[in-house]
Amino acid sequence: MKIHPLTQKALVSLIICGTSAGAMADETDAKNLLKAMSDYMASQNSISFTYDATLEVVTEEGQKLALASSGSVALNRPDKVIATRSGGFADLEMSFDGQTLTLLGKELNLYTQLEVPGTVDHLIDELTGTYHTPLPAADLLLSNPYEALMAGVTDVKDLGSGVVGGIECDHLAFRTDDVDWQIWIAQAQQPRPCRYAIASKLIDGGPQYTIQFGDWKTGNEVIATDFSFTPPTEAEKVELKDLKSAETLPDHFRQGDEK
């Protein structure tokens, strides 16, 4: 696509403004805002929310594509969670009762179960590192989000205010060797995350994962949830490798190598 010269000038102007010293507030303030959000999240024994997420992929031809999904999460600390993810190629429900993780492909009426006894923190580690099926916004659901988020951070920026879903937020940006990430935190007595975005620096094109939160509830506002699993009628139990609904990418996408 050919870019008009005036548009190019405008883009250059935006880039220059975006990196000027005046656009960056005090790094300490940014860290304090993130720590306040982390402390708030960790103090909540019960959390539920809905979300809309976009996962970008880059083709061999350099075209950037976005895969959209929506879902919900309900969490009871220290060891119970249920999450759903619905997209164009998957309709997955994930439930954990402190002992057993169940993944249910609703459309296929197939499920698999894995013994992963422990806390939600342990479950998040296993889902990410072993099974490659992470919980939505997993970093923010840990018992100490600040520690996980700040690991390897080399640069911190406070970009001022932004508005997400009609809520005024503090907009913060962070860099590590592997990713650039941003978070928008509500400016309120409940400093909850409103949007979280992570862009890879290891893949050409810098694809990004973005999640935006809605219908946020905590404490007694959270609807009582049964975290145990009862198989639907005629549901078939299968091995994890046979549960296609648990895949991050649809079948017609083939994952390439990092640069």
N, C-alpha and C positions, 0 to 999 in steps of 0.2 A: 504494500500500500504506500503510495507516494504521499509524503507529508508536506503541506503547504509551508513555505518559508516562515510566514507569520506564526503558524502553529509551532514550528521548530523553535522560534525565538521565545514563544510563550513557555514552552517546555523547559528551555534552558534557564529562563528566569525563575521558574518554579524550583528547579533543582538547586540553583544558587541560593534562593531564599530558604529552601529547606535545609541547607547546610550552614547557614550563617549563624554566628555566635548568638545573635539576638533571639533566635528561635529556640535556644536551649536554656532551660532554667537550671537551677542548682541540682547537681547529681544527688546530693544528700536528700533533698526533698523528694525526688523520685523514688529513692530507696525506701524512705519513710512511708510514702503512699503505698508502695507495694507490700511493705511489712504490715501495714494496717489491714490491708485486704487479706493477707495471709493469716493474720491472727483472727480476723473475723471468720474466715472460712473454717479454720481449725477449731474454733469455739462452738461451731454449730453441730449438735449431735444428729440433727435431721435436716436434710436439704432435698428439695426437689425443684426441677426446672424443665422447660422444654428448650429445644435448640434447633437452629438451622445451620448447617455446615456446608462448606464448599472445599473440595479437595482438587487442587490443580494438578494436571499431568502435562508433560511436554512430549510431543511426538518426535520421531526421528527427523522429521522435516522442520522441527523447531516451532510447531504450532502449539500454543498453550490452550488446553481445554479444561473446563471446570465441571466436576461431578458434584451434584447437589444432593443432599440428604437432610432429613429431619428426624427428630426423635424426642425422647424424654429420658430423664434420669431421676431416680429416687434413691437416697442413701441414708442409712442409719449407722452411725459409728458405734462400735469399731469394725463391724464385720458383716454388714449386709448391704446389698445394692441390687437394683434392677434397672436395666437400661434397654432402650429400643433404638433401632436405626432403620429407617425406611428410605429407600432410594429407587432409582430406576432398575436396579439389578438385584436388590437385596431387601428382605423384610425380616430383620433379625431381632430376637429378644434374648437378652443376656441376664440371668439371675444368679445370685450368689447368697447362700444362707449361712456363711461362715465355715462351711465344710466343702460343699459341692458347687461347682460352677456348671450351669446348664446353658447351652446355646441352642436356641430353637429357631429354625427356619420356618416361618409361619406359612408362606406360600407353598413350600414343598412338604410341609408337615413332617419334617425330619428334625431330630434333636440329637445332641451329643452331651455327655456329662464327663467332667474331669474333677478329680479330687484335688482341691487346692486349699487345704485347711489353713486358716490364719485370718489376718486382718485385711481390710480393704487395701492398705498399703502393700501388703504382700501380694494380693490379687493383682493390683496394678502392675507390679514388677513382673509377675508371671505372664500376664496377658501381653505386655509389651515385649519382654525379652524372649519368652519361650514360644508363645502362641501367635505373636504378631497380629493380635486382634485387640488393639487398645480401647479402653473406655473413652467416650467423648470427654474432652477437656481433662484428661487423667491427671495432669500435673497440678491442676487446681483443686483436686479432690483428695490429695494426700494430707496426712496429718500435719505436715510442715511444708506448705507450698513454697514459702520463701526460700528455703534451703535448696529445693529442687530447681526452682526457677533461676536462682542466681548462680548456680553451678556453671563455671566457665565463662561468666559474663565479663566482657572486656570493655564495654562502653555502655553508658546509661544516659538517656535523655528524657527530660520532662517537656513534652510538646504542648503543654497548656490544656485547654478545654476542648472537648468534642462532644457531640450529641449522638447517642445511639438509642434508637427506639423511643425517642422523645425524652430521654434521660440525660442530663448533663453529666459528663464524665471527665476525669483526669486521664489524659492520653500520654502513655509512657512508652518508650522504645528502648530496646536492649539488643546488644550484639554479642555473639560468641564466635568461635572459629568456624562452627558448622552452620549456624542459623542466625537470622535476624528475627526478632519477635517483638510484637506490640501487644499492649493490653489497654483496655478502656475500663476504668473503675468508677462506679457511681459516686458522685459527690453527695453523700448523704450519711445518715447515722449508720446505715448498713452499706459499707464500702465493698459492695459485691462486684464481681466481674460482669461486664455487659457484652464485651467482645474480646476475643483472643485470636491473634493471627501469628503464624509461624512460617517463615520463608526459608527454604533450603539454600545454602551457599555451596553445596556439594554437587548439585545437579544443574546442568546448563539450563538457562531460562529462569532459574530461581522460583520454581513452583511453590505455591503457598497453600497452607491449610488455615481456614478461617471458621470460627464458630461464634455464633451470636446467641445470647441467652434470652429466654422469655419466661413469663409465668413463674417468677422466682418465689419460692416459699421456704420458710425455715421453721423449726420448732413445732409448736402446736398447729401451725398453718398447714403442715404437710399431711396429706391424706394418709390414713393408716394403710399400710401395704403388707401383703402376705408375700414374703420372700422365698417361701418354699415352692417347689415345682411339682405340678401335676400334669402328666402328659395329656395333650388333647386327644380326642377320640381318634383311633386308628393311626396315631403318630408312630413313626418308625425310628428306633434308636440306631444311629450310625456312628462310624468313626469320624473324628474331626476332619480328616482329609476329604471325606465325602460330603461334608456340609458346605456347599458352595455359597450359601447365604452369608457365611462368616468371612468371605473374602473381602479385602479392601477395594479391589478393582474387579470390574466385570470380566468375563471370559475373553472378550475380544480385545482386551488391553493386555499387552505383554510387558512386564516390568524389565527395564533396561538397567545398565550399570551406572553407578555414580561416577562423576568425573574425577 
